[in-house]
Amino acid sequence: MMDCAQLAPLYEEFALGVLSGEERAELEAHLARSCEICTPGVEKARWVVAHLSHLAPEAQPPASLKRKIMSAVTDSAAATEKQQAPPRRAVFPAWAWAVAAALALVTGYAVRQMQTLTAQLANLQREMKIADLQNRALQDQLDLGRLVAAVMMSPASKQLKLMPANSKMPMVHAYLHPQMGVALTAEQMPSLPASRTLQLWSVPKKGMPLSLAIFHPDTQGQVALVAPVTMPQEEIAALAVSEEPAGGSPQPTSSPTWIAQLK
């Protein structure tokens, strides 16, 4: 709710009929309860607006005006030959001040409207940016879904079941393709703290495990990813998933939570 001090600069806009929105409603509410400050303030503003057009009265110039002008020109020319006279201070008539006041009111209203439109434009730009980010995220999900489906449905893919070390944990499904890599899917996966992550490994028949991807289940406990596999399929002994510190590890730091042996 706006107080009288906040509404005072709006009296003239209200009197001109250009005040709108919540500010107009606030001022009308003050007037409706006969506010001791706003009511006389608005009346004064209305009087000023009503008399703007009368501050420049129509009048015929006096007959002596031409004589005075010619005399002033003659005197000025003569004085210039002797000594340069100091410039006189310009005097503005009352109607000029009235016009300036009216222009100030209109300019103030225009500035306020521009500020409102600028704020609305900024809000719209933020909403568009958020919508664009959401659209990109959705498009990424669709692209990932298509890629996962392509690997799963390919006749060249080898289907594997990564069995959990804990029987209460869900099974993880893997589809190993010789060119497209490995697609991993799972549901009802447990959530992880921000300091931990899951890491997918390719375990060779000889040598050290090779990291393929790090991932987290989504908020519904689902996993869907596709990771490249550079190791020839015939050299892979197993696929495994272990729980690692955030950011992953160069080598597993714990026993596999899920594992599938390749035959």
C-alpha positions in Angstrom: 0.0 0.0 0.0 1.3 3.4 -1.0 1.3 6.4 1.5 0.6 10.0 0.8 4.3 10.9 0.3 4.6 8.3 -2.4 1.4 9.4 -4.1 2.2 13.1 -4.1 4.4 13.1 -7.3 1.4 11.4 -9.1 -1.2 14.1 -8.5 -0.5 15.9 -11.8 -0.6 12.6 -13.8 -3.9 11.8 -12.2 -5.3 15.2 -13.0 -4.2 14.8 -16.6 -5.9 11.5 -16.8 -2.8 9.5 -17.7 -2.2 7.7 -14.4 -3.2 4.0 -14.6 -2.8 0.6 -12.9 -2.1 0.0 -9.2 -1.0 3.6 -8.7 -4.3 5.0 -9.9 -6.2 2.5 -7.8 -4.1 3.5 -4.7 -4.8 7.2 -5.2 -8.5 6.7 -5.9 -8.7 4.8 -2.6 -7.1 7.7 -0.8 -9.6 10.1 -2.4 -12.5 7.8 -1.6 -11.8 8.1 2.1 -11.3 11.9 1.8 -7.6 11.8 2.6 -6.6 15.1 4.2 -3.4 15.2 2.2 -4.2 13.7 -1.2 -7.7 15.3 -1.6 -6.4 18.9 -1.6 -3.3 17.9 -3.5 -5.3 16.5 -6.3 -7.6 19.5 -6.3 -4.6 21.8 -6.7 -3.2 19.7 -9.5 -6.6 19.8 -11.3 -6.7 23.6 -10.9 -3.2 23.9 -12.4 -4.1 21.6 -15.4 -7.4 23.4 -16.0 -5.7 26.8 -16.1 -2.7 25.9 -18.3 -4.5 27.0 -21.4 -5.5 30.3 -19.8 -2.0 31.3 -18.7 -1.2 32.9 -22.1 -4.0 35.5 -22.5 -4.9 36.7 -25.9 -4.1 40.4 -26.3 -3.6 42.8 -29.2 -0.2 44.4 -29.1 -0.3 48.2 -28.4 0.1 50.6 -31.2 3.3 52.0 -29.6 5.0 48.6 -29.9 6.4 49.3 -33.4 7.7 52.7 -32.3 9.4 51.2 -29.2 11.0 48.4 -31.3 12.3 50.9 -33.9 13.6 53.2 -31.1 15.3 50.3 -29.4 17.0 49.3 -32.6 18.2 52.8 -33.2 19.4 53.2 -29.7 21.1 49.8 -29.8 23.0 50.7 -33.0 24.2 54.0 -31.6 25.3 52.4 -28.4 27.2 49.7 -30.2 29.4 52.4 -31.9 30.4 53.8 -28.5 30.5 50.8 -26.1 29.2 47.3 -26.1 26.3 47.1 -23.7 26.2 44.2 -21.3 23.5 41.6 -22.2 20.2 41.8 -20.4 18.8 38.9 -18.5 16.1 37.1 -20.4 12.6 37.3 -18.8 10.2 34.5 -19.5 6.5 35.2 -19.4 4.1 33.2 -17.2 2.7 31.2 -20.1 6.2 30.0 -21.0 6.6 28.6 -17.5 3.2 27.0 -17.7 4.1 25.2 -21.0 7.4 24.1 -19.4 5.5 22.7 -16.5 3.1 20.8 -18.8 6.0 19.4 -20.8 7.7 18.3 -17.5 4.5 16.4 -16.5 4.2 14.7 -19.9 8.0 13.9 -19.9 7.8 12.4 -16.4 4.9 10.3 -17.4 6.7 9.1 -20.6 9.8 8.2 -18.5 7.7 6.3 -16.0 6.0 4.4 -18.9 9.4 3.6 -20.5 10.7 2.3 -17.2 7.6 0.0 -16.8 8.0 -1.2 -20.4 11.7 -1.8 -19.8 11.0 -3.9 -16.7 8.3 -5.9 -18.6 10.7 -6.5 -21.5 13.4 -7.7 -19.0 10.9 -10.1 -17.4 9.9 -11.4 -20.9 13.5 -11.9 -21.9 14.1 -13.9 -18.7 11.1 -16.1 -19.3 12.1 -16.7 -22.9 15.6 -17.7 -21.8 14.2 -20.1 -19.3 11.8 -21.5 -21.9 14.7 -21.9 -24.3 16.8 -23.8 -21.7 13.9 -26.1 -21.0 13.3 -26.7 -24.7 17.0 -27.5 -25.1 16.9 -29.9 -22.2 13.9 -31.6 -23.6 15.5 -31.9 -27.0 18.6 -33.4 -25.4 16.4 -36.0 -23.7 14.6 -36.8 -26.9 18.0 -37.2 -28.7 19.3 -39.4 -26.0 16.2 -41.5 -26.0 16.5 -42.0 -29.7 20.1 -43.0 -29.4 19.4 -45.4 -26.6 16.6 -47.0 -28.6 18.8 -47.3 -31.6 21.5 -49.2 -29.7 18.9 -51.4 -27.9 17.1 -52.4 -31.1 20.1 -53.0 -33.3 20.6 -56.7 -34.2 24.4 -56.1 -33.7 24.0 -55.2 -30.0 24.8 -57.7 -27.3 22.4 -57.6 -24.4 23.9 -57.8 -20.9 22.4 -57.9 -17.4 24.5 -56.2 -14.7 23.5 -58.1 -11.5 23.6 -56.1 -8.2 25.9 -57.2 -5.4 23.0 -56.5 -3.1 19.9 -58.5 -4.0 17.6 -55.6 -2.9 19.1 -53.3 -5.5 17.6 -53.2 -9.1 19.2 -54.8 -12.1 21.0 -52.6 -14.7 20.6 -53.5 -18.4 23.4 -52.9 -20.9 23.4 -53.1 -24.7 26.9 -53.4 -26.2 27.2 -52.4 -29.9 30.6 -52.7 -31.8 30.3 -49.2 -33.3 27.8 -47.2 -31.3 29.1 -48.1 -27.9 27.2 -49.3 -24.8 23.6 -48.2 -23.8 22.8 -48.4 -20.1 19.3 -48.4 -18.7 17.9 -48.9 -15.2 14.9 -48.0 -13.0 14.2 -47.5 -9.3 17.9 -46.7 -8.7 18.8 -45.4 -5.2 19.6 -41.7 -5.0 23.2 -40.6 -4.3 24.6 -37.7 -2.3 26.2 -34.9 -4.2 29.6 -36.1 -3.0 29.2 -39.5 -4.7 28.7 -40.7 -8.3 28.2 -44.0 -10.2 30.9 -44.9 -12.7 30.7 -47.4 -15.6 33.8 -49.5 -16.3 34.9 -51.8 -19.2 37.0 -54.6 -17.6 39.4 -56.1 -20.1 40.6 -59.7 -20.1 44.1 -58.4 -19.5 45.0 -55.1 -18.0 43.2 -52.4 -15.8 39.6 -51.4 -16.0 38.8 -48.5 -18.4 36.3 -45.8 -17.4 33.4 -45.4 -19.8 31.1 -42.9 -18.1 30.1 -41.3 -14.8 26.4 -40.8 -14.1 23.6 -40.2 -11.6 20.0 -41.5 -11.6 17.4 -38.8 -12.2 14.8 -37.7 -9.7 12.7 -40.7 -10.6 15.6 -43.2 -10.1 15.9 -43.8 -13.8 19.2 -44.1 -15.8 19.6 -43.8 -19.6 22.9 -43.2 -21.2 25.1 -44.1 -24.2 28.9 -44.2 -23.7 31.6 -44.9 -26.3 33.6 -48.1 -26.1 37.1 -47.9 -27.6 38.1 -51.4 -26.6 37.4 -54.2 -29.1 34.4 -56.3 -27.9 36.3 -59.5 -27.9 38.8 -58.1 -25.4 36.2 -57.1 -22.9 35.8 -59.6 -20.0 33.0 -57.7 -18.1 31.1 -54.4 -17.7 30.8 -53.1 -14.1 29.4 -50.2 -12.2 30.9 -48.9 -9.0 30.2 -46.1 -6.6 32.9 -43.5 -6.6 33.7 -39.9 -5.3 32.1 -37.1 -7.2 33.9 -36.5 -10.5 34.9 -40.2 -10.8 38.1 -42.1 -10.3 41.0 -43.1 -12.5 40.5 -46.7 -11.2 37.7 -48.3 -9.1 38.0 -47.5 -5.4 35.4 -50.1 -4.3 34.1 -53.4 -5.4 31.6 -53.3 -8.3 28.0 -52.6 -7.2 26.7 -54.1 -10.5 28.6 -56.4 -12.9 28.0 -58.5 -16.0 30.4 -61.0 -17.4 30.9 -61.3 -21.2 31.0 -64.8 -22.6 
